[in-house]
Amino acid sequence: MTILVTGGTGLVGPRLLGRLTAAGIECRALVRPGKEVPEGVQRAEGDVLSPDSLPAAVQGVTAVIHLAAVFRTRDDDLIWTVNREGTRNLIAAVEQYAPEARFLLASTSNVYDAESPHPGREDDPVAPTLAYPASKIEAEQLVRASSLTWGILRLPFIYGDQDGHLESLPQLAASMGWHPAQRLSVIHHADITTAFTLALTGAFDHRTVNIADESPLSIYEMSQIVGYSYGTSAEPLSQPWKGQMDISLARSLGFTPTISTIYQAVRNGAL
């Protein structure tokens, strides 16, 4: 097995590559000029926005994990270009040069409607308006329409491995006026690897699957964990299921997180 990972220098990529190579899986990372890859990972220089660079990167691979995306920027045109057109370019290259490869797309829990009457489910109708989730939905549609064997993993808020992401959440939530009782589905980097490793077996083939740990925690609880005084409120939640996903399907397909809650990550020294 040889896996090509795009977005190998982002938040998720280096940690996923490190764990996959430690498990003995041969990995190749698509990276721009001047970017480094973790030890033991093959370097494929290129860019999803440069179609000519993709044939050499995908030839000989048995699977592609497509992480490359743009998220936190005000440049909506860039978000659409990378997330939609970059995915289109990569699919075309894989269809032509590695048609038997499994194509796994990292998508997002942000596609779900904040006004949902239940935690987001894979069969919910989705029509986000913000550029990031809307572009991810179009990327999903491109993957489903391809001739490839595919799987789509919708990921929630990601934390762990000293990435600083959880520590930045309270101030971000405060700036957006989030209620302290609002709960978020989350996933540790270790279990992103757990999920993609399972997906590489074919367990998620031709499915869209929510991935998260066992217990959404409130903004208030997560703020306490990282030593931030978030404040309190007894006002009712106007959007009680915002940011939460139903992971029943993932469980039924064999996904079990190794770090079941942020509290376990704290006990394990894995923040």
C-alpha positions in Angstrom: 0.0 0.0 0.0 1.2 3.5 -0.9 -0.8 6.5 0.2 -0.7 10.0 -1.2 -1.6 12.6 1.4 -2.4 16.2 0.3 -2.2 19.0 2.8 0.8 17.2 4.4 2.1 20.4 6.0 -1.1 21.6 7.5 -2.7 21.1 10.9 -3.7 17.4 10.3 -1.2 16.2 7.7 2.1 15.9 9.5 0.5 14.2 12.5 -1.5 11.8 10.2 1.6 11.0 8.1 3.7 10.4 11.3 1.2 7.9 12.6 0.7 6.1 9.3 4.4 5.7 8.7 4.9 4.5 12.3 2.3 1.8 11.5 4.5 0.7 8.5 2.4 2.2 5.8 4.3 3.7 2.9 3.3 7.4 2.5 3.9 10.1 -0.1 3.1 13.8 0.6 2.1 16.3 -2.0 4.0 19.5 -1.0 4.9 22.8 -2.5 8.5 23.7 -3.2 10.5 24.4 -0.1 8.2 22.5 2.2 9.5 19.6 4.3 7.8 16.3 5.0 8.1 14.1 8.1 10.9 11.5 8.2 10.2 8.4 6.3 7.7 10.1 4.0 8.2 10.3 0.2 8.2 13.9 -1.1 6.1 14.7 -4.2 6.5 18.3 -5.2 3.4 19.8 -6.6 0.1 21.6 -5.9 -3.5 20.7 -6.4 -3.9 23.9 -8.3 -1.1 22.8 -10.8 -2.6 19.9 -12.7 0.7 19.2 -14.5 2.3 18.4 -11.2 -0.2 15.8 -10.2 0.4 12.8 -12.5 3.8 12.0 -11.0 2.4 12.4 -7.5 -0.5 10.0 -8.0 1.2 7.3 -10.1 1.6 4.0 -8.3 -0.5 5.0 -5.3 -3.2 2.7 -3.9 -5.1 5.4 -2.0 -5.3 9.2 -1.7 -6.2 11.0 1.5 -7.2 14.5 0.4 -6.7 17.0 3.3 -5.5 20.1 1.4 -8.0 22.9 2.0 -8.2 26.6 2.8 -10.3 27.5 5.9 -9.6 30.5 8.0 -9.2 33.4 5.6 -11.5 36.2 4.3 -10.5 35.4 0.8 -13.6 33.5 -0.4 -12.2 33.2 -4.0 -9.1 31.4 -2.6 -11.3 29.1 -0.5 -13.4 28.1 -3.6 -10.4 27.8 -5.8 -8.4 25.4 -3.5 -11.3 23.5 -2.0 -13.4 22.9 -5.2 -11.1 23.3 -8.2 -8.1 21.7 -6.4 -10.3 18.7 -5.6 -11.5 18.6 -9.2 -7.9 18.6 -10.5 -6.8 15.9 -8.1 -9.8 13.6 -9.0 -9.0 14.0 -12.7 -5.3 13.0 -12.1 -6.3 10.0 -10.0 -8.9 8.8 -12.5 -6.4 8.9 -15.3 -3.2 7.8 -13.6 -4.3 5.7 -10.6 -7.9 4.6 -11.4 -7.9 1.8 -8.9 -6.9 4.0 -6.0 -9.3 4.7 -3.2 -10.0 8.4 -2.8 -10.7 9.6 0.7 -11.9 13.2 1.2 -11.7 15.1 4.5 -14.8 17.2 4.8 -16.3 19.1 7.7 -19.0 19.2 10.4 -19.6 22.8 9.4 -21.8 21.7 6.5 -24.7 21.1 9.0 -27.4 23.7 9.7 -26.9 25.4 13.0 -30.8 25.3 13.4 -30.9 21.5 13.1 -33.4 19.8 15.4 -30.9 17.0 16.1 -27.1 16.4 15.9 -26.0 16.6 12.2 -26.6 13.3 10.4 -25.1 12.2 7.1 -28.5 12.1 5.4 -29.5 15.6 6.4 -30.0 18.0 3.6 -27.2 20.5 3.6 -27.0 23.9 2.0 -24.4 26.0 3.8 -23.8 29.6 2.6 -20.4 30.3 4.0 -17.5 29.7 1.6 -15.7 27.0 3.5 -18.5 24.5 4.1 -20.2 25.4 0.8 -17.0 24.6 -1.1 -16.6 21.4 0.9 -20.1 20.3 -0.2 -19.2 20.9 -3.8 -15.9 19.0 -3.3 -18.0 16.1 -1.9 -20.3 16.2 -4.9 -17.3 16.0 -7.2 -16.0 13.0 -5.3 -19.3 11.2 -5.5 -19.7 11.9 -9.2 -16.2 10.4 -9.9 -15.4 7.0 -11.3 -13.3 6.2 -8.2 -13.8 4.2 -5.1 -14.4 6.9 -2.6 -15.1 7.7 1.0 -15.9 11.1 2.7 -15.1 11.7 6.3 -16.7 14.7 7.9 -14.5 15.9 10.7 -15.4 18.1 13.7 -13.2 20.5 15.7 -9.7 18.9 15.8 -7.3 19.1 18.8 -4.3 17.4 20.5 -0.6 16.8 20.0 0.2 20.3 21.3 -1.3 21.9 18.1 -2.7 24.9 20.1 -6.1 24.5 18.5 -8.0 23.8 21.7 -6.3 26.6 23.5 -7.4 29.0 20.8 -11.0 27.9 20.9 -12.3 30.0 23.9 -11.3 33.3 22.5 -12.6 32.4 19.1 -15.9 31.3 20.6 -16.1 34.5 22.7 -15.5 36.6 19.7 -18.5 34.9 18.0 -20.7 35.2 21.0 -21.1 31.5 21.6 -23.1 30.4 24.7 -21.0 28.8 27.4 -23.3 25.8 27.3 -22.9 25.2 23.6 -21.4 21.8 23.0 -19.0 20.8 20.2 -18.2 17.5 18.7 -14.4 17.1 18.6 -11.7 14.6 17.6 -8.1 14.0 18.6 -5.4 13.8 16.0 -4.8 10.2 17.0 -8.4 9.3 16.0 -8.2 11.0 12.7 -5.6 8.3 12.0 -8.0 5.7 13.5 -10.7 6.8 11.1 -8.6 7.0 8.0 -6.9 3.7 8.8 -10.4 2.1 9.0 -11.4 3.9 5.8 -8.4 2.5 4.0 -9.8 -1.0 4.6 -12.9 -0.2 2.5 -15.2 0.2 5.6 -16.4 3.6 4.4 -16.5 2.9 0.6 -19.1 5.0 -1.2 -20.3 6.5 2.1 -20.2 9.9 3.8 -19.4 9.3 7.5 -19.3 11.6 10.5 -16.2 11.2 12.7 -16.0 12.4 16.3 -15.2 11.2 19.8 -17.8 9.9 22.3 -18.7 13.1 24.1 -19.3 16.6 22.9 -18.2 19.1 25.5 -19.4 22.6 26.3 -17.4 25.7 25.5 -17.4 26.3 29.3 -15.9 22.9 30.0 -13.3 23.2 27.3 -12.3 26.6 28.4 -11.8 25.3 32.0 -9.6 22.6 30.7 -7.2 25.1 29.0 -7.4 27.6 31.9 -9.6 30.2 30.3 -12.4 31.9 32.2 -15.2 31.9 29.7 -18.1 33.2 31.8 -21.5 31.7 32.6 -25.1 32.1 31.5 -28.5 30.6 32.5 -30.1 31.8 29.2 -31.5 29.0 27.1 -29.6 27.8 24.1 -31.1 29.1 20.9 -29.3 26.5 18.7 -28.9 23.5 21.0 -27.4 21.1 18.4 -25.1 23.6 16.7 -21.6 22.1 16.2 -22.7 18.5 17.1 -22.7 15.4 14.9 -24.4 12.1 15.2 -21.7 9.4 14.9 -24.0 6.3 15.0 -23.0 5.4 11.4 -19.3 5.5 12.2 -19.9 3.3 15.2 -21.9 0.8 13.2 -19.0 0.6 10.6 -16.4 -0.2 13.3 -15.1 3.2 14.3 -14.1 3.4 18.0 -12.0 6.4 19.1 -8.9 5.5 21.2 -9.3 8.9 23.0 -13.0 8.9 23.9 -13.1 12.4 25.4 -11.0 15.5 25.9 -10.9 14.5 29.6 -9.2 11.3 28.6 -6.7 13.2 26.5 -5.9 15.3 29.6 -5.3 12.2 31.7 -3.1 10.7 28.9 -1.1 13.9 28.5 -2.2 14.1 24.9 -3.3 17.7 24.7 
